Amino acid sequence: MMKKVLVVILTLALTISLVACSSKGTKEPTSENGTTKEQTDVEKSEDVADPVTIKVFSNLPDRTSGQGFVEQTLFDAYMDENTNVTIEVETLDDEAYKTKFKAYAAGSKMPDLVSVWGQPGFIDEVIDAGILEPLHEEDYKEYGFINGSLDGFSKDGVIFGLPRNTDVLAFYYNQKMFQDHGWTVPQTYDELLTLADKINAEDIIPVAMDGGDKWPLYIFITDLMMKIDGSGILDKVKTAITNKDFSDPTFMQAADLLYESAQRDLFEIGFETTDYGTAQNLFTNAQSAMYYMGSWDMSMATNQDIPAEIRDNIRVFTMPVIQGGKATATDITAWNGGGYSITSSGAQKEEARKLLNYMFKPEGWTKLAWENGVCMSAQDFAQFETGNETEIQKQFMQIVKTSTNISGSPLGDLGTTEFKTVTEDSVQDLSIGKITSEEFLTGLENVYK
């Protein structure tokens, strides 16, 4: 930052000097090619670009590890290469971020580059409100985005954002703890619940669950729906929303299973008020044997703040198959989630576009994220395999490579903002028995009636 301050001071000093010289009206000596010293100095000053400040609003508050580290590394590199640019970053965690995003959207001016989610429940209304700037599709033809990964960030054939990740939901588990207790990875959901009984008997939490933020719960119920119904679940949910009818047996079975799981103490006591950080800490402090979350948390394996005996033994498995369900073990809950957009009201739209395009060059986000074991990008990351990947990276790569079907966006992200809010509140109420499965599904229908 000191380097930037010096650049600005020197630029101003040069400008003042030039003005002073011209005001005296003194003729400068002429060079061999007939160019005066004054002309040469002016040409040099024009080569120094005007200072630019790009304001970024991000949902990645941790700047020392995980995706926040990758994001900040790219920002720092961009400023080093463009010494006239300063990037000011404001960060909040997901829920606080979404609240302030709404406040920004209600005003006349937003930050230039913002975090977004490529699901209908978030991005459709933002696009319709004219908050996001269209991107140039031709800019990204050589960027290696995975087929279909831009769909959630597009509307009517126009791209409004770029996805960061390929997100896969899984159970993280402590391999050493499993081995020490003689536990095996469950192959069916019944085996998972039986395993939970054994783990509880050892006074250990089976699965750490972030129920306080609610969205992990509606992802969990989506995961159950996927295992019950298989590849047709995305269309089935969309049809149910359109027809205002959630009477299909898939939805009732998934709701009943979530409630039963909570009653069997699959999750920690008070999971409905546990936040993201607390749930992860339960797992990384060996208070729980498992932790339900997405592949974006694979950076636990490289996080030096986590004890080596924990991080070196983290492994993953996806939702086990459900007896009588249509899905196989390779039908997974996955989608392309968070990303970035340029705002229409931002003061530096074109500068933000340059920054965004710089970040998503294949050797940018994708390479850094993979080499640091942070996440699987929405671009082709296989070219950056090093042979030194963590075991979690290898497992997630195998999960994606062998997948036969993916769920697409989870339940709460497939409707309006109101639908998302109702889904979040009601799935939490369902999980603790405050409402029945019937009331849960009726509540989803009533959003559109």
PEWO-V883159 format. One record per pair of residues at least 4 apart in sequence whose ideal C-beta (glycine too) atoms are under 6 Angstrom apart, sorted by the first residue. I is the first residue (numbers start at 1). J is the second residue. Records with the same first field share a line. If there is no record, write none. Layout:
I=J + J
This chain:
4=86
7=83
8=51
11=48
14=45
28=36 + 37 + 38
29=37
30=34 + 36
31=35
35=39 + 40
49=84
51=84
52=84 + 85 + 351
53=86 + 88
54=87 + 112 + 348 + 351 + 352 + 355
55=88 + 111 + 112
56=89 + 113
57=90 + 111 + 114
58=89 + 91 + 115
59=94 + 97 + 115
60=67 + 68 + 71
61=91 + 93
62=66 + 68
63=68 + 72
64=69
65=69 + 303
66=299 + 374
67=374
70=368 + 369 + 374
73=368
74=359 + 364
75=87
78=82 + 355 + 358
79=85 + 87
92=96 + 97
95=213
104=110
105=131
109=345
110=343 + 345 + 346
112=346 + 348 + 352
113=340 + 342 + 352
114=341 + 343
116=123 + 161 + 339 + 341
117=122 + 338
118=123 + 152 + 153 + 163 + 339
119=152 + 409 + 413
120=124 + 414
121=413 + 415 + 420
123=127
125=417
126=131 + 132
127=132 + 155 + 160
130=344
132=160 + 341
133=342 + 344 + 349
134=158
135=159
137=159
139=357
143=360
144=362 + 379 + 380
145=149 + 150 + 378 + 379
146=378
149=163 + 336 + 378
150=154 + 159
152=336
153=160 + 161
154=159
160=341
161=339 + 341
162=339 + 340 + 360
163=336 + 339 + 378
164=338 + 339
165=337 + 375 + 378
166=336 + 376 + 378
167=294 + 295 + 335 + 337
168=295 + 334 + 396 + 399
169=219 + 223 + 294 + 333
170=316 + 318
171=290 + 292 + 317
172=291 + 314 + 316
173=290 + 315
174=289 + 313
175=313 + 315
176=313
177=289
178=183
185=317
186=191 + 192 + 195 + 320
187=191 + 320
188=320 + 321
189=320 + 322
192=320
193=264
196=206 + 264 + 266
199=204 + 206 + 289
200=265
204=289
205=268 + 287 + 288
206=266 + 289
207=266 + 267 + 290 + 292
208=279 + 282 + 283 + 288 + 291
209=267 + 271 + 292
210=216 + 274 + 276 + 279
211=217 + 271 + 272 + 274
212=273 + 274 + 275
213=276
214=424 + 428
217=427 + 428 + 431
218=410 + 411 + 412 + 423 + 427
219=410
221=254 + 258 + 427
222=333 + 410 + 411
223=319 + 333
224=254 + 257
225=229 + 233 + 250 + 254
226=233 + 327 + 333 + 407
227=319 + 321 + 322 + 325 + 327
228=250 + 253 + 254 + 322 + 325
229=233 + 250 + 326
230=326 + 327 + 331
231=405
232=236
233=407
234=408
237=414
239=243
240=245 + 246
241=415
244=445 + 448 + 449
246=251 + 441 + 444 + 445
249=253
251=441
252=437
255=437 + 440
256=437
258=431
259=430
261=266
262=431
267=271
272=428 + 432
274=278 + 279
281=285
282=287 + 288
283=288 + 291
284=306 + 310
293=297
295=376 + 396
296=375
298=392
299=303 + 373 + 374
300=306 + 311 + 314
301=311 + 314 + 373 + 390 + 392
302=373
306=310 + 311
308=312
314=392
316=392 + 395
318=332
321=329
327=331
330=402 + 403 + 404
331=404 + 405
332=403 + 406
333=407
334=406
335=408 + 409
336=378
340=356
342=349 + 352 + 353
348=352
359=364 + 365
360=364 + 365
362=366
363=367
365=369 + 377
366=377 + 379 + 381
367=384
369=374 + 375 + 377
370=381 + 384
373=390 + 393
377=381
389=393 + 394
398=402
409=413 + 414
411=423
412=420 + 423 + 424
415=419
418=447
419=447
422=426 + 443 + 447
423=427
426=440 + 443
429=434 + 435
430=435 + 440
435=439 + 440
